[in-house]
């Protein structure tokens, strides 16, 4: 039986800075690289940082574009939170609990890499809320 992996390509302007952030800061495992791209093992999923000459600009808010991980163990989420704090990574949104007391409750925080890519890291108290819980309509913090 095969496992399906997630792949995401994203823009950066400097490979060395990308390695410092994602490998040293977030604990990704570096893969193949050349002056134009770097493959990263992001907790078992493939990220590919591609160098661009386009101007990268900061998003005004966390929506609509961001990517990230959903941890299945709260301890793993807490460990990455501590690592991000120790590495003094830029928190775009500090750790918080969303939808407290509801079936959708989850812990979350957002990081912003040096190229303005937003990364959300979260843990759901009720795993079925990751894909299910159709009776609820809340998604994110938008009003």
Secondary structure, DSSP 8 states (H G I E B T S, - for coil): ------EEEEEES-HHHHHIIIIIIT--EEEEEETTEEEEEETTEEEEEEE--S-----SSS-S--EEEEESSHHHHHHHHHHHHHTT--EEEEEEEESTTSTT-EEEEEEE-TTS-EEEEEEESSGGGTT--TT----SS--
